[in-house]
Amino acid sequence: MKILLTGAGGMLGKVLAPCLEERGHRVKGMPREELDVTNYLQVVELLSYAKPDLVIHSAAYTKVDQAESEPDLAYLINGYGTENIAVACNTLEIPLLYVSTDYVFDGEQNRPYTPWDTTGPLSVYGKSKLAGERAVQHHLNRFYIVRTSWLYGPHGHNFVETILSMAQDRRVLRVVSDQWGTPTCTLSLAETLADLVASERWGVYHATDGGVTNWFEFARAIVNGLDLEVLPIETKDMPRPATRPKYSVLDKTTLIHTIGREMIPWQEALATYLELRADKQPA
């Protein structure tokens, strides 16, 4: 397929483009500097010229805490910008894959969320991403909405890099232990998305690595083998501007049936990422 990828300069976009190209697709990557999704005329002009077989919309406002103090910008990019993409795709009869988040849920049901469970975001970020989901569902019949969680990987700021950076000058780390979810490496998510778009089985999907953990256990796995102590704390001991869901584990049954395979365990994905990261460090 000929695929147009928004957010090509982001953490996911930078690994998704080469993954798709390895599958034989032609990818036109559009970083933020080349495509302003909030400019409807620019979006329509670009899609009319490029004539892709599929648009993957991974561009997003992702500053979860900062969104609480600038909600207009979060909604402009994640809501209005996504609606611009969806309207243009509808007009030009192009299917769309929209990357969303576990933060569209409130985390109160204490069991994995299915794609059909009721949403209830707690933060501006989560609400703005849900606005994007609704725009896609309103304007299109041929779409994938893919919710993922706790993303990390090369080419971006993320929890893994933050923990490793803090480990360089601290002997003790305090990490929240009462928020549960699934870490997901962009490298494995890219493979999953590539499998999904080959199916042409439209719908809402949950895509994370396999397993369940909390931020504390995730941090311990990241620094395993280092001379460092990681201590558990509660969310109330580390207040943040944006409220996070306490339990945002995503049920991937529909995705597994669609692509015909299980997800890689998060521990294995993390080990692979840390090995790749170590190989790139100067000797």
SULLINBEL-V301856 format. One record per residue. RES is the residue in one letter. SS is DSSP state (@ for helix, = for strand, . for the rest). BURIAL is I if it has 24 or more other C-alpha atoms within 12 Angstrom, else O. Layout:
res=RES ss=SS burial=BURIAL
res=RES ss=SS burial=BURIAL
This chain:
res=M ss=. burial=O
res=K ss== burial=I
res=I ss== burial=I
res=L ss== burial=I
res=L ss== burial=I
res=T ss== burial=I
res=G ss=. burial=I
res=A ss=. burial=I
res=G ss=. burial=I
res=G ss=. burial=I
res=M ss=. burial=I
res=L ss=. burial=I
res=G ss=@ burial=I
res=K ss=@ burial=I
res=V ss=@ burial=I
res=L ss=@ burial=I
res=A ss=@ burial=I
res=P ss=@ burial=I
res=C ss=@ burial=I
res=L ss=@ burial=I
res=E ss=@ burial=O
res=E ss=@ burial=O
res=R ss=. burial=O
res=G ss=. burial=O
res=H ss=. burial=I
res=R ss== burial=I
res=V ss== burial=I
res=K ss== burial=I
res=G ss== burial=I
res=M ss== burial=I
res=P ss=. burial=I
res=R ss=. burial=I
res=E ss=. burial=O
res=E ss=. burial=O
res=L ss=. burial=I
res=D ss=. burial=I
res=V ss=. burial=I
res=T ss=. burial=I
res=N ss=. burial=O
res=Y ss=@ burial=I
res=L ss=@ burial=O
res=Q ss=@ burial=O
res=V ss=@ burial=I
res=V ss=@ burial=I
res=E ss=@ burial=O
res=L ss=@ burial=I
res=L ss=@ burial=I
res=S ss=@ burial=O
res=Y ss=@ burial=O
res=A ss=@ burial=I
res=K ss=. burial=I
res=P ss=. burial=I
res=D ss=. burial=I
res=L ss== burial=I
res=V ss== burial=I
res=I ss== burial=I
res=H ss== burial=I
res=S ss=. burial=I
res=A ss=. burial=I
res=A ss=. burial=I
res=Y ss=. burial=I
res=T ss=. burial=I
res=K ss=. burial=I
res=V ss=. burial=I
res=D ss=. burial=O
res=Q ss=@ burial=O
res=A ss=@ burial=I
res=E ss=@ burial=I
res=S ss=. burial=O
res=E ss=. burial=O
res=P ss=@ burial=I
res=D ss=@ burial=O
res=L ss=@ burial=I
res=A ss=@ burial=I
res=Y ss=@ burial=I
res=L ss=@ burial=I
res=I ss=@ burial=I
res=N ss=@ burial=I
res=G ss=@ burial=I
res=Y ss=@ burial=I
res=G ss=@ burial=I
res=T ss=@ burial=I
res=E ss=@ burial=I
res=N ss=@ burial=I
res=I ss=@ burial=I
res=A ss=@ burial=I
res=V ss=@ burial=I
res=A ss=@ burial=I
res=C ss=@ burial=I
res=N ss=@ burial=I
res=T ss=@ burial=O
res=L ss=@ burial=I
res=E ss=. burial=I
res=I ss=. burial=I
res=P ss== burial=I
res=L ss== burial=I
res=L ss== burial=I
res=Y ss== burial=I
res=V ss== burial=I
res=S ss== burial=I
res=T ss== burial=I
res=D ss=@ burial=I
res=Y ss=@ burial=I
res=V ss=@ burial=I
res=F ss=. burial=I
res=D ss=. burial=I
res=G ss=. burial=I
res=E ss=. burial=I
res=Q ss=. burial=O
res=N ss=. burial=O
res=R ss=. burial=O
res=P ss=. burial=I
res=Y ss== burial=I
res=T ss=. burial=I
res=P ss=. burial=I
res=W ss=. burial=O
res=D ss=. burial=O
res=T ss=. burial=O
res=T ss=. burial=I
res=G ss=. burial=I
res=P ss=. burial=I
res=L ss=. burial=I
res=S ss=. burial=I
res=V ss=@ burial=I
res=Y ss=@ burial=I
res=G ss=@ burial=I
res=K ss=@ burial=I
res=S ss=@ burial=I
res=K ss=@ burial=I
res=L ss=@ burial=I
res=A ss=@ burial=I
res=G ss=@ burial=I
res=E ss=@ burial=I
res=R ss=@ burial=I
res=A ss=@ burial=I
res=V ss=@ burial=I
res=Q ss=@ burial=I
res=H ss=@ burial=O
res=H ss=@ burial=I
res=L ss=. burial=I
res=N ss=. burial=I
res=R ss=. burial=I
res=F ss== burial=I
res=Y ss== burial=I
res=I ss== burial=I
res=V ss== burial=I
res=R ss== burial=I
res=T ss== burial=I
res=S ss=. burial=I
res=W ss=. burial=I
res=L ss== burial=I
res=Y ss== burial=I
res=G ss=. burial=I
res=P ss=. burial=I
res=H ss=. burial=O
res=G ss=. burial=O
res=H ss=. burial=O
res=N ss=. burial=I
res=F ss=@ burial=I
res=V ss=@ burial=I
res=E ss=@ burial=I
res=T ss=@ burial=O
res=I ss=@ burial=I
res=L ss=@ burial=I
res=S ss=@ burial=O
res=M ss=@ burial=O
res=A ss=. burial=I
res=Q ss=. burial=O
res=D ss=. burial=O
res=R ss=. burial=O
res=R ss=. burial=O
res=V ss== burial=O
res=L ss== burial=I
res=R ss== burial=I
res=V ss== burial=I
res=V ss== burial=I
res=S ss=. burial=I
res=D ss=. burial=I
res=Q ss=. burial=I
res=W ss== burial=I
res=G ss== burial=I
res=T ss=. burial=I
res=P ss=. burial=I
res=T ss== burial=I
res=C ss== burial=I
res=T ss=@ burial=I
res=L ss=@ burial=I
res=S ss=@ burial=I
res=L ss=@ burial=I
res=A ss=@ burial=I
res=E ss=@ burial=I
res=T ss=@ burial=I
res=L ss=@ burial=I
res=A ss=@ burial=I
res=D ss=@ burial=I
res=L ss=@ burial=I
res=V ss=@ burial=I
res=A ss=@ burial=I
res=S ss=@ burial=O
res=E ss=. burial=O
res=R ss=. burial=O
res=W ss=. burial=I
res=G ss== burial=I
res=V ss== burial=I
res=Y ss== burial=I
res=H ss== burial=I
res=A ss=. burial=I
res=T ss=. burial=I
res=D ss=. burial=I
res=G ss== burial=I
res=G ss=. burial=I
res=V ss=. burial=I
res=T ss== burial=I
res=N ss== burial=I
res=W ss=@ burial=I
res=F ss=@ burial=I
res=E ss=@ burial=I
res=F ss=@ burial=I
res=A ss=@ burial=I
res=R ss=@ burial=I
res=A ss=@ burial=I
res=I ss=@ burial=I
res=V ss=. burial=I
res=N ss=. burial=O
res=G ss=. burial=O
res=L ss=. burial=O
res=D ss=. burial=O
res=L ss=. burial=O
res=E ss== burial=I
res=V ss== burial=I
res=L ss== burial=O
res=P ss== burial=I
res=I ss== burial=O
res=E ss=. burial=O
res=T ss=@ burial=I
res=K ss=@ burial=O
res=D ss=@ burial=O
res=M ss=. burial=O
res=P ss=. burial=O
res=R ss=. burial=O
res=P ss=. burial=O
res=A ss=. burial=I
res=T ss=. burial=I
res=R ss=. burial=I
res=P ss=. burial=I
res=K ss=. burial=I
res=Y ss== burial=I
res=S ss=. burial=I
res=V ss=. burial=I
res=L ss== burial=I
res=D ss=. burial=I
res=K ss=. burial=I
res=T ss=@ burial=I
res=T ss=@ burial=I
res=L ss=@ burial=I
res=I ss=@ burial=I
res=H ss=@ burial=O
res=T ss=@ burial=I
res=I ss=@ burial=I
res=G ss=. burial=O
res=R ss=. burial=O
res=E ss=. burial=O
res=M ss=. burial=I
res=I ss=. burial=I
res=P ss== burial=O
res=W ss=@ burial=I
res=Q ss=@ burial=I
res=E ss=@ burial=O
res=A ss=@ burial=I
res=L ss=@ burial=I
res=A ss=@ burial=O
res=T ss=@ burial=O
res=Y ss=@ burial=I
res=L ss=@ burial=I
res=E ss=@ burial=O
res=L ss=@ burial=O
res=R ss=@ burial=O
res=A ss=@ burial=O
res=D ss=@ burial=O
res=K ss=@ burial=O
res=Q ss=. burial=O
res=P ss=. burial=O
res=A ss=. burial=O
